[in-house]
Amino acid sequence: MSYKFNNLFSDDFGRFSGVVAVNKPIGITSHDAVDVLRREFKTKQVGHAGALDPFASGVLVLLVGKATKYSELFLNSDKDYLATVLFGRATNSADPEGQVLQDIDTASLDLAKLQSELEIIKPQFMPDYRQFVPVYSSIKVGGEKLRVLARSSDRFELITTEGNRIAKFYKGDQVIEVQVPAHDCKITKMDFQSAEYITFADKSYASVVVDVACSKGTYIRSLAEDIGLALPTALPAMLSNLCRTRVADIHLVDCVGLDNVRSLIS
């Protein structure tokens, strides 16, 4: 079969194959979306090509039947995101699902000054950008996934020096210390939209929406943290909202809702 998205077909035995691009809603996991297609097309041979967290929405590429062979194509492709960076709040996962580490008042920040400072620091991230992977990621260190270490620990702390980051995981009297990997990314677009105040967790914070085009493997929550740290007066920052708007040649406008996937059968 050749790659063409949102055009499923079945073979002589009624087995479906195809690339399905859905607009994943906020509040469900990527695996939840996979389960929907498994039920709809009565097959276990369904997977996704790049997960979105439950708090995120947007383009989710799902592969059915023989189309699973295209997984690497989408995993290795460039992607676009609309990301809301919230200044003044930091969590241990750099997103809304983590434990709050810092919480400071940014409701009185000069938004025009913030917008100007964001434009000044932009060259630090383009086109080459080196970032530490999040602790809540599937990257393996010493044979163990970082997120498994984090979730099985009572707590953890990060110690960052120039070009190096150490994670210390505490579980009872045991301390596991690992070096957090860093990797190189490409940022080809980073357009800051107007800064504004938003209400999050019943408080008001300064924030900005950034339109990002990036290479594979870029962690947008790490980018959000690093944007805050790069400001002249460093601020804790986190990702409060995320929408993936493109994967390879699939754009958000090309996607269907999960409740409408059967309409794709040719």
RASULGI-V857753 format. One record per residue. N is the residue number from 0. RES is the residue in one letter. PHI is phi in radians with two decimals (none if undefined). NEAR is the number of other C-alpha atoms within 10 Angstrom. Layout:
{{N & RES & PHI & NEAR} {N & RES & PHI & NEAR}}
This chain:
{{0 & M & none & 7} {1 & S & -1.84 & 7} {2 & Y & -1.34 & 11} {3 & K & -2.64 & 11} {4 & F & -1.48 & 19} {5 & N & 0.99 & 21} {6 & N & -2.58 & 16} {7 & L & -1.34 & 20} {8 & F & -2.51 & 15} {9 & S & -2.12 & 14} {10 & D & -1.52 & 8} {11 & D & -1.11 & 6} {12 & F & -1.76 & 6} {13 & G & 1.36 & 10} {14 & R & -1.60 & 15} {15 & F & -1.51 & 20} {16 & S & -2.49 & 23} {17 & G & 2.74 & 26} {18 & V & -1.78 & 25} {19 & V & -1.96 & 26} {20 & A & -1.82 & 27} {21 & V & -2.00 & 24} {22 & N & -1.64 & 23} {23 & K & -1.21 & 27} {24 & P & -1.39 & 20} {25 & I & -1.16 & 16} {26 & G & 1.84 & 12} {27 & I & -2.16 & 15} {28 & T & -1.49 & 18} {29 & S & -1.13 & 23} {30 & H & -1.20 & 15} {31 & D & -1.03 & 13} {32 & A & -1.14 & 21} {33 & V & -1.04 & 22} {34 & D & -1.09 & 17} {35 & V & -1.04 & 15} {36 & L & -1.18 & 23} {37 & R & -1.07 & 16} {38 & R & -1.26 & 10} {39 & E & -1.11 & 13} {40 & F & -1.88 & 21} {41 & K & 0.90 & 14} {42 & T & -2.59 & 15} {43 & K & -1.53 & 13} {44 & Q & -1.48 & 18} {45 & V & -2.38 & 25} {46 & G & -2.58 & 22} {47 & H & -1.93 & 22} {48 & A & -2.00 & 20} {49 & G & 2.02 & 18} {50 & A & -1.31 & 16} {51 & L & -2.07 & 22} {52 & D & -1.16 & 15} {53 & P & -0.97 & 16} {54 & F & -1.36 & 17} {55 & A & -1.76 & 22} {56 & S & -2.31 & 24} {57 & G & 1.95 & 24} {58 & V & -1.14 & 30} {59 & L & -2.18 & 28} {60 & V & -1.59 & 27} {61 & L & -1.98 & 26} {62 & L & -2.03 & 24} {63 & V & -2.08 & 26} {64 & G & 1.05 & 20} {65 & K & -1.14 & 15} {66 & A & -1.26 & 23} {67 & T & -1.06 & 18} {68 & K & -1.19 & 11} {69 & Y & -1.56 & 16} {70 & S & -0.94 & 17} {71 & E & -1.11 & 11} {72 & L & -0.98 & 10} {73 & F & -1.37 & 18} {74 & L & -1.07 & 18} {75 & N & -1.59 & 15} {76 & S & -1.51 & 15} {77 & D & -1.26 & 19} {78 & K & -2.47 & 24} {79 & D & -2.05 & 23} {80 & Y & -2.45 & 22} {81 & L & -1.89 & 23} {82 & A & -2.13 & 23} {83 & T & -1.68 & 24} {84 & V & -1.71 & 28} {85 & L & -1.84 & 31} {86 & F & -1.76 & 30} {87 & G & 1.97 & 21} {88 & R & -2.32 & 27} {89 & A & -2.29 & 25} {90 & T & -2.18 & 19} {91 & N & -1.30 & 21} {92 & S & -1.99 & 22} {93 & A & 1.14 & 26} {94 & D & -2.57 & 26} {95 & P & -1.18 & 18} {96 & E & -1.53 & 13} {97 & G & -1.65 & 12} {98 & Q & -1.44 & 13} {99 & V & -1.21 & 14} {100 & L & -1.84 & 12} {101 & Q & -2.42 & 13} {102 & D & -2.65 & 15} {103 & I & -2.17 & 12} {104 & D & -1.36 & 13} {105 & T & -2.15 & 19} {106 & A & -1.26 & 18} {107 & S & -1.99 & 10} {108 & L & -1.10 & 14} {109 & D & -1.31 & 12} {110 & L & -1.17 & 18} {111 & A & -1.12 & 12} {112 & K & -1.14 & 10} {113 & L & -1.04 & 19} {114 & Q & -1.05 & 17} {115 & S & -1.13 & 12} {116 & E & -1.15 & 15} {117 & L & -1.11 & 20} {118 & E & -1.17 & 12} {119 & I & -1.18 & 13} {120 & I & -1.47 & 14} {121 & K & -0.92 & 17} {122 & P & -1.07 & 12} {123 & Q & -1.16 & 13} {124 & F & -1.97 & 20} {125 & M & -2.24 & 15} {126 & P & -1.48 & 14} {127 & D & -1.74 & 12} {128 & Y & -2.50 & 16} {129 & R & -1.87 & 15} {130 & Q & -2.29 & 18} {131 & F & -1.37 & 19} {132 & V & -1.26 & 21} {133 & P & -1.17 & 20} {134 & V & -1.12 & 24} {135 & Y & -1.51 & 17} {136 & S & -2.39 & 14} {137 & S & -1.59 & 13} {138 & I & -1.11 & 17} {139 & K & -1.61 & 14} {140 & V & -2.24 & 13} {141 & G & 1.11 & 9} {142 & G & 1.45 & 7} {143 & E & -2.12 & 11} {144 & K & -1.18 & 15} {145 & L & -1.02 & 22} {146 & R & -1.15 & 17} {147 & V & -1.21 & 15} {148 & L & -1.07 & 22} {149 & A & -1.14 & 22} {150 & R & -1.31 & 13} {151 & S & -1.60 & 11} {152 & S & -1.72 & 17} {153 & D & -1.20 & 11} {154 & R & -2.90 & 15} {155 & F & -2.55 & 18} {156 & E & -2.37 & 14} {157 & L & -1.99 & 16} {158 & I & -2.08 & 11} {159 & T & -1.95 & 12} {160 & T & -2.13 & 8} {161 & E & -1.01 & 5} {162 & G & 1.29 & 9} {163 & N & -2.56 & 12} {164 & R & -2.45 & 17} {165 & I & -1.97 & 15} {166 & A & -1.87 & 19} {167 & K & -1.96 & 20} {168 & F & -1.82 & 22} {169 & Y & -1.91 & 18} {170 & K & -2.43 & 15} {171 & G & 1.09 & 9} {172 & D & -1.54 & 5} {173 & Q & -1.60 & 9} {174 & V & -2.18 & 12} {175 & I & -1.90 & 12} {176 & E & -1.98 & 14} {177 & V & -2.34 & 15} {178 & Q & -1.57 & 14} {179 & V & -1.38 & 21} {180 & P & -1.19 & 16} {181 & A & -2.13 & 14} {182 & H & -2.52 & 11} {183 & D & -1.63 & 14} {184 & C & -2.20 & 19} {185 & K & -2.07 & 18} {186 & I & -1.95 & 19} {187 & T & -1.72 & 16} {188 & K & -2.60 & 16} {189 & M & -2.60 & 20} {190 & D & -1.78 & 15} {191 & F & -1.46 & 20} {192 & Q & -1.51 & 14} {193 & S & -1.01 & 13} {194 & A & -1.25 & 22} {195 & E & -2.70 & 19} {196 & Y & -1.64 & 18} {197 & I & -2.25 & 16} {198 & T & -1.65 & 12} {199 & F & -2.45 & 12} {200 & A & 0.89 & 8} {201 & D & 1.16 & 7} {202 & K & -2.28 & 11} {203 & S & -1.81 & 18} {204 & Y & -2.36 & 23} {205 & A & -1.28 & 23} {206 & S & -2.66 & 27} {207 & V & -2.62 & 22} {208 & V & -1.67 & 21} {209 & V & -2.10 & 20} {210 & D & -1.65 & 18} {211 & V & -2.08 & 20} {212 & A & -2.04 & 21} {213 & C & -2.57 & 22} {214 & S & -1.42 & 16} {215 & K & -1.00 & 17} {216 & G & 1.35 & 17} {217 & T & -1.36 & 22} {218 & Y & -1.62 & 16} {219 & I & -1.23 & 23} {220 & R & -1.18 & 23} {221 & S & -1.19 & 20} {222 & L & -1.05 & 24} {223 & A & -1.04 & 24} {224 & E & -1.03 & 24} {225 & D & -1.19 & 20} {226 & I & -1.08 & 22} {227 & G & -1.08 & 22} {228 & L & -1.20 & 15} {229 & A & -1.40 & 17} {230 & L & -1.10 & 15} {231 & P & -0.89 & 12} {232 & T & -1.88 & 8} {233 & A & -0.97 & 13} {234 & L & -2.21 & 22} {235 & P & -1.08 & 21} {236 & A & -2.61 & 28} {237 & M & -2.63 & 29} {238 & L & -1.54 & 26} {239 & S & -1.79 & 22} {240 & N & -2.70 & 18} {241 & L & -2.58 & 23} {242 & C & -2.28 & 22} {243 & R & -1.47 & 23} {244 & T & -1.84 & 23} {245 & R & -2.74 & 22} {246 & V & -2.33 & 24} {247 & A & 0.99 & 13} {248 & D & -1.76 & 11} {249 & I & -1.77 & 17} {250 & H & -1.87 & 17} {251 & L & -0.99 & 19} {252 & V & -1.18 & 13} {253 & D & -1.46 & 16} {254 & C & -1.48 & 22} {255 & V & -1.97 & 19} {256 & G & -1.36 & 11} {257 & L & -1.08 & 18} {258 & D & -1.43 & 11} {259 & N & -2.22 & 9} {260 & V & -1.22 & 20} {261 & R & -1.18 & 12} {262 & S & -1.19 & 11} {263 & L & -1.48 & 15} {264 & I & -1.24 & 14} {265 & S & -1.61 & 9}}
